[in-house]
Amino acid sequence: MNKQKLQQPFSLNEQVTLQNHIVMSPMTTWSSHTDQTVSNAEVTYYGARAKSVGMVITGSSHVQENGVGFANELGVYADRFIPGLTKLATAIKAGGAKAILQLNHAGNKALPQFISNHDVVSSSPVAAPETPFAPAQTPRALTKIEILQVVKDFGAATKRAIEAGFNGVEIHGAHGFLIQNFLSPHYNQRTDQWGGSLANCLRFAMAVVDEVKRVAAEYADRSFIIGYRISLEERESDGLSLTDTEALIKQLITKKISYLHLSLGDALTDHEHDSEDTTPFIQRISKLVNHRIPLIAAGSFNSFTRMEKGLASGLDLVAVGSALVAHPDLFSQVKLPLILSASDVDSIDLPQTMFEAIKRIGAFTFQFTE
């Protein structure tokens, strides 16, 4: 397989060049300490994979105490997290990759057992279904004052990322977490300025982007990266549609974010689910973006052939997840089988808690051997 383009440097912008066209997809590790600080196992895990990619995007880190979406997830809502995050950023950069901290609030998919008073919040008190990671629950609607505080806390988290030495942040606007809760016509039933019309539903996302950009302009240099991750649609009949998402993308381009990151199941084939148009999303979105900002997608890039096809289909970068979990030294491999073995955990620098969670949850495509 010709890996030439994958291994070539890529200019993300005038200030930043990545060492190749591969990004480590953000994946939770279930491996932070119980106090949500970075563990040595996480530092080793990310550091081992940094040499294979141009940019490492961490698993989600929550910007408020009640925004936690996974057990043993990174916290970034207080200054006490900065020392551990500094170790993490340093390890990633030592491998030659740019270090990106993903910022998130899990919204209606937050885990109540890790939240004071089990206070799960969202745009509106609309029931959220059970997922492999979160229980079915009905959240409390955020007040107007609380919404503004969440926005400020995305900014405060950005400042901590800068102080820790990260090269940038990724705003997590995907997977039905809080930012998407506001975008969604199904989950956002508000009648104030934060809901109702499409413009109002977009307001929260844009406020977060503006605050992150404001903080970066004040505390970081021009090379600081601000990415944004999106899901393109929801399956509810009145849920987020591609039309809604295209309006979001147009605004993100206007805001001059550093890159747009599509989260897909199969990046090469996924398309609008309730339409006769089967054109893959990546082709439609790449045409819309038209090289105005770099475009990344994640979605089963588990072979070099698929990665090359992703680039040929209009992507600037491919986000690789499972293949990097199993193969830290990506380019030393010819094939990338998704096989994990308990006996290999140490040799591939995989946190034991992450291995156990992947096996227990069963929501992934790995095969397990003894």
N, C-alpha and C positions, 0 to 999 in steps of 0.2 A: 504493500500500500504506500502510495506517495504521500508523505506527511509534510511536504515542503512548505505549503502555505500555512499549515497549522503552526509550524515552528518559526515562521518569520515574525519579526517584531511588528507591532501595530501601534500607530499613533492615535491615542485616544483623543488628544487635542494638541494644541500648540505647545503645551507645557509638559505633557505626559506621554511617554512611549512605553508600551508593555513589551515584555520579552518574547511573547508569542500570542497566538490568537485564541488561547484557551483560558477560561475563567473557572475557578473552583466555585461551583454552585453553592449557595447558602443552604446548609443542612444542620439541623440541631444535633448536638452531640450527646445530650443527656449526661454530660460529664463535668459540669461545673460543680463546685462544692455546694453543700446544702444551703450555704448563705449566699449563693449565686455569684460568688467570686470565681475567677478563672483558676482552673486546676493545672497542675504540671502536666497531666495527661493530655489536656487540651492543647497546651503550648507545644508539646511534642508532636501531637497529631497534625496540627496545622503546619508547623514548621517542616515536617517531613514531606508535605505535599506542595509546598511553595515553590520548589525548584522546577516543578512540572508545568506551571501555569504563569500567565502574565499578571493575574490578579486573583487574590483570595478574598471571597466574600464570606464572612463568618455566618454562623447560624444566628438567628434573631436574638437581639438583646433588648429587653423591655425598658421603656423610658419612664414608666411609672410602676410602682409596686403592684398595682392591680392589673398590669398589662402582661403578666407572665403567661405564655402559651404552652410551655413544656416543662416537665420536671427537670431539675438541674440545668436550667437555662441561664445564660449570661445575664447579669443585671448591669444597667448603666444609668440608673435613676439616682445615684448618690455618688459623692466623691470617693467613698471608700472602695469603689470598684476600679479606680484609676490605676493603682499599682499593678494589679493583675492584668488589666487591659494593656498596660505598657509592655509587660513581658510578652503578651500575645502578639502585639504589633511588631515588636522587635524580632521575634522568631520568624514571622512571616516575611518581613523585609530582608532578613538575612538570607533567605532562599532566592531572592531576586524578584519576588512578586510584590505588587502593590497591595497594601493591607486595607481592606474595606470593612468597616463595622456596620452590620445591618441593624437598623433601628426599627423597633416595632412596638405596637400596643395591640394585644390580642383581641380586645373588644369582647364580642359575645362568645369567643372561643377561649377566653382566659380560664385558668384552672382555679376554681374557688378554694381548693384545699391549701393553696399557697398565698391566699389573699386575706388581709385583715377583714374580719366580719363577712367573709365570703361575698364581697361587694363587687360583683361582675357588672360592667357598664358597657353601654353601646350608644348608638345614635338614638334608638327607640326601643321600647320594651317588647320586641318581637321575638317569639320563640326561635331558638337556634337548634337544629337537629344534632344528634350525637355524631361525632366523628371518631376515627381511630385514636385521636389524641385528646378530645375534650368531651364532656358529658352534654346531653341535651339540657338546655337551660334557657330561662327567660331573663335577660339582663335588665338592669335599671337604666333609664335614659339619663344621659349626662345633662346637667344644667348648662346654661349659656356660660356661666362663669367657669365651670369645670372644663368646657370645651376649650376656652382660651388658655386654661392652665395646661391642658394636654399639648396644645400647640407650643407653649413656652417650654414644656419639658422635652419636646423633640429638639428644640434649640439648645437646651442645657445639656442634653445627651451628646449633641454634636460638639459642644465645647469640650466635654470630657474626652471624646474621641480624638480631638485635636491635641489636647494635653497629653494623651497617652501615646501620641505619635502615629496614629493611623493616617494613611494617605487620603482617606475619604470615608464617606458613609453611603449606605444604601437605604433609602426610605422604603419600608415594606408596605406597599399598597395592594398586596395580593392576598389570596387564600382565605378570603372572608374575614380578615382581621379588621381592626377598628376603622382604618381609613376606607376600606372597601365597604364596611357597614354604612358609612355616610354616603358613598357613591351609589349604593344599591337602592333602586326604587322599592324593592321588597322589604329590606331591613330598615330603611330610613322613612319613617312615617311622620316626620316632624312637619310642623306648619309655620315655623319661624324662618329666619334667614339661613338656617343650616339645613333646610329640607324643602321638599315640594318640587320646585322646578329643577331642571337639569343644572342650571347655573348655581342654584343654591346647594344642590347635592355635591357639586364640585368644589364648593367654597372651602370645606375643611381641608381637603387634599392640597389645595393651592395655598392655604394659610400655613400648612406645615412646610411646604416647599419654600415659601417666602421666608419663614423664620429660620430654617436651616441655612438658606443662602445668606441671610443677614448675619448670622453668627459666624459663618465661614468667612465672609468678607471682613469681619472685624478681627478674627483671631487666627486665621490661616492665610497662607499665600495663595496666589492664583492657580497653583497646581492642584489645589484640594478638589477631590472628586465628589460629586453629588449625583448618585444614581437613583433610579426609581424602578421598583419591581411591580408588575401588574398581572392580574388575571384578566382574561379578555371577556369572560361572560360567566353568568350563573345559570344553573339549570332550572330555577324556579320560573314559572311562566311570566311572572311580573318582575323577575330579577334583572340584574345588570346585563345589558345587551351590548353587542359589538358597536352599535351606534353610540351608546353612552361612552364606551371606552375610547372610541375614535375621537370624541370630543375632548376627553381627558388627554389623550396623546397630543392633540393639537395644542392644548394649553401648556403641556410639559415642554414641547418644542419651543414655544414662545418664551418660556421661562429659562431656556437654554441650560437644561440639566445636562450632566456629563454623559449619561447614557440611559437608554430605556431597556428594561430587562423583562422579557415575556416569560411567564411561568406556564409551561405546557406539559401535557402527559407524553405525547409523541410529537416532538417539534416538527418533524418532517411531514406529518399527515394530519394533525389536528386541524379542524375547520369548524365553522359556525354550526352548532348542533341542530338548530331548528330552521334550516334553510336548504334550498336546492343547490346553492352555491357551495361546492366542495373544494374550492381553492384553498390550499393550506394557509393558515393564519400568517405564517412567516412571510409568505409571498405578498399577501394583502397589506400587512403592516409595513413591510420594507418599501412597498410602493408608496404608501402614505407618508412614511418618514422621509424617504427620498434623500438619504445621506445627510440630512440636516443635523442629526445627532447619531452617535453610534448605537447600533441595535444588537442586543444580545438575546438569546433564547436558551432556556433549559428544557429538556424533555427527551430522555432516553438516548442521549449521545453516548452510547456504550460501545462504540467501535470507531476506529479512525475513519472508516468509510462513511459512516453516518455524519461524523463531524465535518468532513470535507463537503458532503452534500449540503449540510446546513450553511456553510459559507457560500457555496455555489447558488443557494436558493435566496440569497439576499442578506444573510446575517453578516455582521462585521466580526462578531466573536461568538463562540459557543460555550455555554456553561455546562460543565461536566460534573456530575455528582457521584453516582454509585460506582462508576469505573475508578474514580480517584479514591474512594473508600477502600476498594479492594486492591488497588495498584498505585501506591504513592509515587513511585518512579515511573510515570506514565509512558514515557518515550523509550523505556528499556524493554517494553513489551511489544509483541507482534499482534497478539489478540488480547482481549480484555474480558475474560470470563467473569461473571458476577458470582463468584464462589467464595464463601467465607468459612473458615475453620477455626475453632477455638484454639487449636494448636499454633495457628499462624498470627494470632492477635498481637503478640509482642513484636514479631518480625516486621509487621506492616504498621507498627505504631498506631494501632487502633485502640482507643480506650475500652477497657473491659465493660464498662457500663453502657457504652454505645453499642458494642457487639450484642450484649444481652437484650437491650431495648429493641434493636432491629429484629432480632430473632423472636422476641416475645410479641411484638406488635403485628408482625406478619404483613405489613402494608407495603412491602418492598419486593423487588424481583430477585433477591439473592437466593442462591442455593446454599445449603449448609452441609458441610461434611465434618466428620470427627477428626 
